[in-house]
Amino acid sequence: MASDSGRPTPPAERSHPVELSSEELERYSRHLKLPEVGRRGQEKLRRSKVLIVGAGGLGAPSALYLAAAGVGEIGLVDSDRVELSNLQRQVLYSTSEVGEPKVDAAGRRLAGLNPGVLLTAFPQRLTSENAFDILRPYDLVIDGSDNFPTRYLVNDACVLLGKPNVYGSVYRFEGQASVFDASRGPCYRCLFPEPPPPGFSPSCADAGVLGVLPGIIGLVQAVEALKLLLGQGEPLVGRLLLFDALAMRFRELKLGKSPECVVCGPNATQTTLIDYPAFCGESEGADGDPVPETTVEELAAALAGSQPPALIDVRDPEEWEVSRIPGAIHIPLAELAARASEVPADREIVVYCESGIRSRAGTRLLVELGIPNVRTLRGGRSAWARRADPPRRRR
């Protein structure tokens, strides 16, 4: 998946043979029987390049089925490592791979499934500095991200580069999918011009998700990607597909292109990428003031010092029972205002939740109540588990 120098090999530097081999003819025989695919369509898939942003709940099933389908080149962007809690829904990984970089474990699995697929790993976060370079060689992008800064970044980069964005998201028992292609329909910003306020929309780590749900939405994304690559069927352009797992019901919303869209509208004002964490308010309070933060590394050093900070866990009771940072005081966010007197006033305070969203709201609340020296843990308990208390790899 990487060159001898250790850097990813750009997809544009690779090529496939012109003709399908006898092994490929057998491997893809069920595709070849479909008039909508056939030999010509299979060769088109082999020449195609798909980038998957996020090798998690959505990216895992998408990657598996796109590799199985014979998409010639697949790029995987993810900076995380496999965690035990991932295995409930991220079917690319096994228990023995807990602690490994996701892109490494995913690359082995996909190569074992189909060695004819060329894989490029990007073990890094997608940022406004690297997004154009990473996205540019690919025909389309599957957005399997789980946070608003990356979601808006993927959208804007795809619009500015003229690439389709196959979108999906999940929450608890519900999911949605669409294809945002600004050349013939709306983009993500037409639907959601502004992100929700910080803390308004909790992540799956905070709210939970039915394990099979990302599989369903991720496979919808894979289907849409194949349709786009083959030029077949009616893609989800201008349509938002909604799925309710509890009711086992799909429904659809029609989407229109917004004339006021700052990225794809006729009078677009945004012509480059921006600072998306700031745009999504990840590090700001409701009034625009920064929320004081600390990193996992800073917290670990402080806890080992002579005057360790007090830890306030604002997660729900069921989360507290499953895992916690040792020594923390548990005060659920909904009870924090009423129980603020339990927060030590003579020490520095670090507030944490599962991913860092609710703890920002808790930190703002304590600051407004006049409690000094309060900070939020960036990335929450999940980041702590990955970087300060990594799980042991099982053999």
N, C-alpha and C positions, 0 to 999 in steps of 0.2 A: 504493500500500500504506500510505501514511501521510497524515495530514491536513496542511493548510497550515501548522500549527504545528510540524510535524515529529514529533508524537507519533502512535503507532498509533491508528487509528480503531477504537473498540470495536465488535466485531461486532454487538452489540445495536442499534446506531444505524442499521443498514443493513436493507434489505428488497428482496425480489425481486418481480417481477410475479406475479400469481396464476396465469396460464395459461402453458403452454409455448408459445414462439414457433414459427413454421414452421421456422426454422433449428434450434432445439432438437429439434424432432420428427425432423428428419433426422439431426442429430448423434447422438442417443440411440436411433436406430431399432432397433438390435440389442437394447437393453434393453427397448424397448417390446414386442418380440415375446415376451419372457419373462413368463409368467403371474405369476411371483413378483415381478416388478418392475412392468411395465406403466406406463401413464401416471401412475397414482396414486403408484406407488413412485418414479418419476422426479421427480415434484413433491415427494415427501417428501425425496429426496436433496437437491434444490435448496434446501429449507428447513433443511437440516442444517448443523451447525457442528462441525468437527473441529480439535483442536489437536494438532500434531505437535511433540514435544519432541526436538530434535536433528535437524538437516537433513544427517545424514551417511549412512553406509552403509545403515541401516535406514529413516531418514526420507525419503531420496531416492526410492526406488522407491514407497514408500507415497504420498508427495505426488503423484508423477506419475500414478499410477493413480486416486487419489481425485479429482484435478482432472479427469482424462479422463472419469471416471464421472459427473461433474456434481455433486459435493458442493458445496453453495452457498457455504460460507465455510470457509476453511482458514487457521489460524494457524500460524506457523513460529517456534519459539524456538531461537535459536542465536547465540552470540556470536563464533564462529570465522570465520576467513577461508579461502578456498579455497587449498589447498596442492597442489603437484604430486603428492604421494603419495596424495591423496584420489582422484585420477582413475581409479585401478585398480578402484574399486568404487562411487564416488558419482556415479551417472550423470546427475545433474541438471546437472553442470558441464562446462565445456569448458576447453581449455588456455588460451585467451585470457582466461579469468576468474581465473586464478591471482592471488592477492593481494587479490581483492575480498571484501567481506563475503558470507558464504554466503547470508544471507536476501535480499540484493539480487539476486544471481545467480539464486537459486532463484525469486524472484518474477518475474523477466523470463521465465524458461523456462516457468513454469506459466501465466503470462498469455498467452504465445504459444501454448501448447497449448490453453487454453480461456479466452478472454477473459470468459466469463460467470461465472467463479468469482471471488469477492471474497477478496482475500488480505490478511492482516495480518502484518507482520513485527515480531518482538520481538528486536532485535539485542542480547541480553543473556543472562546466565546466569539460570536459574531458581533462586530462593533462597527461604528460608522467609519473607522479607519480601514478595516479589512474587507468590508462587505462587497464592494464593487469588484475587487480582485478575486474574491472567492466565487461570487455568483456568475461573473461574466462568461466563463466557458460553457455553462450549462444551458440546456434547452428550456428547462422549467425548474421551478423550486417547489418542494413540498414543505410547508410550514408546520413542523411538529413541535413548535416552541410552547412553553408554558408560562410565559410572562409577557407583559405588555410592551416593554421596551424592545424586545426582540421581534415581536409581532409587527409593530409599527415600522421597525427597521427593515424587515423582510419586505413588507408591502412597498415602502418608498423606494428601496433599491430595485425591486422588480419593475415598478412603474418607470423609473428613470432609465433602466436598462432595456425596457420593452419585453419583459419575460412574464409568462403566466405564473401566478402564485396560487398553488393548490392549498387551500386553507382548511384547518380543522381545529376544533377545541372541544374539551370535555369538562363537565362539572357534575360531581355526584352521580346522578343517574341520567343526565342529559348530555347530548352532544350536538354539534353543528358542523356543517361543511359547506364550502363554496369554492368556486374558481374565480379569482380576481384577475382579470385581464383588461387592463385599461385601454387596449387597442380596440376592444369591441364591447366593453361593458364597464361597470363600476369597479373601483378598487376598495380595499378595506377601509380607507379613510372616508369614502363616500358613505359607508354604513356607520362608521364610528369616527367622526372627525376628531374627537378628543377622547383620551383615555378616561376611565372612571376615576373618582378621587381615590387616593391611597387608602387601602384598607377596606374599600367598598366591595371589591370583588376578590375574595380569598382564593388562594391557589389550591390545587388538589392536595398538596401536603397539609394545608390547613383544614380543608372542608371534606376531604376524602373523595374517593371515586370508585365505582363498581369496576372490578378488575377487567371484565370483558368489554366494557364500554369503549375504551380507547382502541381495542381491536376492531370493533365495528366501524368506528369513524376513520381509523387509519386505513382500513381496507377500502372505504369509500374514496379516500384520497388516492389510493393506488389505482383504483378503477378509473378515476378522473384523469390521472396522469397518463395511463395507457391510452385512453380515448384521445387525449390531446396529441400524444406522440403518433398515433395511428391515423389521426384525422377522421375518426369515426364517431358516430353518435352525436348526442346533444349534450355538451358539457354544462356544468353548473354555473355558467356565466350568467350573471344577472339573477341568480336564484340562490337562496339560502336554505339548505336542507336541514331540518330540525328533527332530532330523534329523541323520543322519550322512552327509555328502557322499561320503566315501571308499567307504562301503558302499552308497550310494544306498538308504538305508533310513530310513523313518519309524517311530517307535514312540510310544506314549502312556502316560503315567502318570496315574492317578487322584489328585486332590488333594481333601483334606477341609478344612473350616473348623476352625481351631484354637480350642478354648474358652479357651486361655490367651493368645490374640492381644491385645496391648496396644492395638491400634488398632480392630479390628473385632469382638473377642470380646464375650461378654455382660457381662464385667466390665472393659471397656476402661478403661485409666487415662490414655491419651494422647488428649487432646481438642484439641490444637493442634499446630502444626509446631515442630520443634526445630532445634538446631544440627547439621545432618547431616554436615558434614565431621568434626566432633568425634566424632559417633556412629559414623562409619565408621573412626575412627582415622587419618584422613589426616595429621594433624599431631602424632600421639603415638607414643611408643615402646611396646614390648611391656609395660612396667611403668606406662604412663600418663604418663610424663614427655614433655614436648614434644621433638620432634626439631628441632634448630636448622635454620632455613631461610634461604635468600636468594632474592630475586626476580630475574627477568631484568634488570630495570633496575638493581638494585643490583650485580649481577655485571658488567654492561657498564661501569658507572662504576668498579668496582674494577679491572677488567682494563686500563682506560685510565690508572690511577693509577701512582704511582711504585713501589708494592709490590704487584703483582698477585698474586692467590691462585693456588695450584696447582689445576688441574682434573684430576679423576680420573673417567674414563669407565668405568662398570662394565657396559656392555652386552656382548653377545656379539660375537665376531670378525666375523661377517657384517654386523652393524649398523655396526660401526666402519668397515668397508670402504666402506660406502655413504655415510656422512656422519659428521661429527664437529665439535666446536667447536675451532677452531684452538688449538694449544698444549697440548691435553689429553694426559694420560698414560693409556694403555689398560690397565686391569686388570679383567678380567671378574669379576663378583660372586662366582662360584664359586671364584675363585683369590685373592680379596682377603685372606683371613686368612693364607694362606701367603706372600703377597707384600707384606704390610703394611710391610716394611722399605723398599720402594720408594717409599712415600709420604713426601714431604718433611716433615721435622719442624720446620723453621724458618720455615714460611710458613702462612698461612691456607689451608685446604683446602675446595674445593667439589666435592662428588660429584654426578654427574649420570648419568641413564639416558635412556630415550626419553620417558617420561611422568612420572617422579618417584616411581614405586612402588619399584623396585629400589634407587634411590639412597637412599631412607629406610632400607632395611635395611642398605645399605653404610655409611651415616653412623652408625647405631647400633653397628655392628660396630667401626668405627674408634674411636668414643668409648669403648666397652668395653675396647679394647686400650690405652687411655691416650693416644691421639693427640689433642692439643689443637686447638682452633679449627677444628672440622670442621662444615660445613653442607651441606645438600642443596639442589639447585636446584629450586625449586617449578615443576612443569610440565615439567621435563626439557628435552631437546634440542628437542622439538616446540615448546615455548613459546619457546625461544630463536630457532628458525627463524621463528616467526610475528612476534615483536616486536622482536628485536634484529638479525636478518639476514633480513628479508622477501624472498621471491623477486620478481624483476622480472616485471612483467606482460607477457605476450607479446602482440604486436599482429598 
